[in-house]
Amino acid sequence: GRNKTIAEEERNVFWMDYGLGEDEVDCNLLSPRDYEKFVFPYDRIEAETYLKCYYHSCGNLTPVLGLIGTLPNLYKVEISPWTDLKTAVQKLPAHVILEKTILPNRDTFESSPADVKKSVTDIASAACGRLLEIKCDAIMDGNLNQILRWLDIVRQCC
């Protein structure tokens, strides 16, 4: 192989698992046409700088998943509670990890074990065998026993 420059080595270390934090991209606020015209060109440029590009948005990405799926170096996309998982399965390339985010309070603290099991099973079924991560984040406080209960149920289902 060829010799790597220091800049290339730094890129490998610092940008391996990084990407686009696009919380302003929410198709309930920004039209798909405006995303394509005003945001996507810059997303594409930025994605080219990463070896592996993670696309984060807590908003509804459903109408723009097809465009997001064309970003270079894309390897993971957050599927928020407001983004349709079935559409993500159809629109995103098969190698892309689907990071399905749930609502932490409703789906952990306020759900019965049976409801948690059904939710996780439904998510796994909708993912149709795709690479999947189920993420329960933004827990600022809460009963540790309930969090551990949720983790145990998820492990049993997967």
Legacy VTK file of the C-alpha trace (Angstrom):
# vtk DataFile Version 3.0
C-alpha trace
ASCII
DATASET POLYDATA
POINTS 158 float
0.000 0.000 0.000
0.965 3.602 -0.301
2.265 5.737 2.545
-0.417 7.663 4.392
-0.064 11.323 5.206
-0.528 12.600 8.754
-3.795 14.198 7.671
-5.064 10.820 6.421
-4.064 9.159 9.696
-5.886 11.853 11.683
-8.921 11.380 9.480
-8.883 7.661 10.246
-8.658 8.291 13.982
-11.039 11.198 14.400
-13.645 10.734 11.680
-14.144 6.986 11.596
-17.551 7.046 13.271
-18.857 10.520 12.806
-21.423 12.179 10.726
-24.190 14.603 10.247
-26.116 15.902 13.246
-29.169 17.170 11.417
-31.828 17.881 14.026
-33.007 20.796 11.898
-33.943 18.268 9.221
-37.509 17.430 10.165
-39.972 17.098 7.323
-42.722 18.328 9.628
-40.898 21.698 9.511
-38.803 21.600 6.328
-40.300 20.484 3.043
-38.577 17.642 1.162
-38.082 20.075 -1.769
-36.354 22.614 0.480
-34.206 19.873 2.027
-33.112 18.730 -1.430
-32.370 22.273 -2.591
-30.857 23.942 0.492
-29.526 21.251 2.847
-28.766 18.066 0.914
-25.986 19.532 -1.284
-24.067 20.463 1.868
-24.842 17.131 3.524
-23.319 15.407 0.475
-20.150 17.514 0.661
-19.757 16.872 4.380
-20.494 13.131 4.064
-17.646 12.833 1.537
-15.183 13.848 4.251
-16.001 10.858 6.491
-14.814 7.300 6.099
-18.110 6.191 7.665
-20.989 8.634 7.804
-23.673 8.435 10.491
-26.824 10.483 9.810
-28.566 11.706 12.964
-31.904 13.461 13.173
-34.550 13.317 15.860
-37.061 14.576 13.301
-39.237 12.939 10.656
-36.968 11.872 7.783
-39.504 9.652 6.030
-39.969 11.826 2.891
-36.208 12.300 2.348
-34.881 8.816 3.156
-34.303 8.106 -0.536
-32.009 11.122 -0.827
-30.234 10.373 2.438
-29.606 6.858 1.130
-27.476 8.311 -1.684
-25.013 10.052 0.656
-21.440 8.852 0.210
-19.924 6.696 2.952
-23.286 6.280 4.676
-23.255 3.436 7.163
-25.893 4.269 9.798
-29.082 6.350 9.926
-31.084 7.233 12.990
-34.736 6.251 12.570
-36.494 8.489 15.079
-39.896 7.713 16.577
-41.340 9.999 13.870
-39.596 8.346 10.911
-41.270 5.295 9.383
-39.090 2.206 9.811
-40.729 0.293 6.953
-39.963 3.151 4.566
-36.366 3.218 5.820
-36.051 -0.497 5.029
-37.268 0.190 1.478
-35.352 3.414 0.771
-31.964 2.960 2.463
-29.241 0.718 1.015
-29.055 -2.773 2.525
-25.607 -2.199 4.088
-26.843 0.777 6.145
-27.483 0.124 9.840
-30.943 1.229 10.952
-30.669 2.860 14.373
-34.254 2.786 15.623
-34.748 5.242 18.455
-37.645 4.721 20.820
-39.294 7.145 23.218
-37.448 6.549 26.484
-40.162 7.367 28.989
-43.088 5.785 27.178
-41.196 2.740 25.940
-39.189 1.966 29.089
-40.675 3.440 32.244
-44.360 3.516 31.342
-44.636 0.211 29.461
-45.464 -3.159 30.895
-43.046 -6.024 30.163
-45.570 -7.399 27.648
-45.744 -4.018 25.879
-41.942 -3.731 25.761
-41.690 -7.230 24.282
-44.364 -6.447 21.674
-42.684 -3.150 20.742
-39.253 -4.743 20.312
-40.701 -7.670 18.390
-42.620 -5.290 16.104
-39.476 -3.224 15.457
-37.429 -6.326 14.640
-40.177 -7.606 12.349
-40.470 -4.274 10.521
-36.686 -4.235 9.981
-37.024 -7.374 7.827
-33.657 -8.853 8.806
-31.728 -5.617 8.232
-28.861 -4.543 10.473
-30.665 -2.936 13.393
-29.823 -1.101 16.584
-32.567 -0.210 19.027
-31.613 2.945 20.892
-33.188 4.201 24.068
-31.382 7.414 24.843
-32.050 10.767 26.466
-32.761 9.160 29.810
-31.932 11.912 32.258
-33.229 10.176 35.334
-35.400 7.249 36.158
-35.562 4.044 38.014
-32.458 1.987 37.284
-34.420 -1.229 37.878
-36.872 -0.254 35.126
-34.008 0.457 32.728
-32.419 -2.905 33.537
-35.816 -4.602 33.116
-36.115 -3.044 29.646
-32.615 -4.225 28.715
-33.374 -7.767 29.902
-36.565 -7.913 27.848
-34.786 -6.588 24.740
-32.006 -9.162 25.129
-34.573 -11.955 25.392
-36.291 -10.798 22.204
-33.164 -10.423 20.097
LINES 1 159
158 0 1 2 3 4 5 6 7 8 9 10 11 12 13 14 15 16 17 18 19 20 21 22 23 24 25 26 27 28 29 30 31 32 33 34 35 36 37 38 39 40 41 42 43 44 45 46 47 48 49 50 51 52 53 54 55 56 57 58 59 60 61 62 63 64 65 66 67 68 69 70 71 72 73 74 75 76 77 78 79 80 81 82 83 84 85 86 87 88 89 90 91 92 93 94 95 96 97 98 99 100 101 102 103 104 105 106 107 108 109 110 111 112 113 114 115 116 117 118 119 120 121 122 123 124 125 126 127 128 129 130 131 132 133 134 135 136 137 138 139 140 141 142 143 144 145 146 147 148 149 150 151 152 153 154 155 156 157
